Amino acid sequence: MDDTATGSAQGRTVLAFDGDCGFCQAAVRQIQLRARPRTAAVAWQTLPPELTEPHLERLDREVLLLDGDRVRAGGVAALAGLLGSSPARVYRGVGRFLRLPLIRSAANLIYRWVARNRQRMPGGTAACAVPRRHG
């Protein structure tokens, strides 16, 4: 998560993740180390407010693949996009696999469960907890 990614985020696609969540940081770091994606992964808190403010509710709950201030994908689809930018064929294959209809449905269920329970995951803390919706 380098500073050059945040400075040029307005003109590029970036994966925005919760930089306050230890689990999210660790998960993104592992993807970066193993897959070496070409798409930058950036803590959303470091991005310019004009890019993130329209999406704050979603950013609290899921990773977003942002193209400027436009959301290209969220959750599993965003992770599939990140993996799809890897120079390694196996990780691009995993990205394509996650987009298959039945796999995508199952992966979305798992993603939502993990997102709701990320404070209980390895590296997770109370700061990782997803805010509860009121009402």
Salt bridges, closest charged atoms under 4 A:
ASP18 OD2 - ARG118 NH2 2.89
GLU57 OE2 - ARG133 NH2 4.00
GLU62 OE2 - ARG58 NE 2.64
ASP67 OD2 - ARG70 NH2 3.45
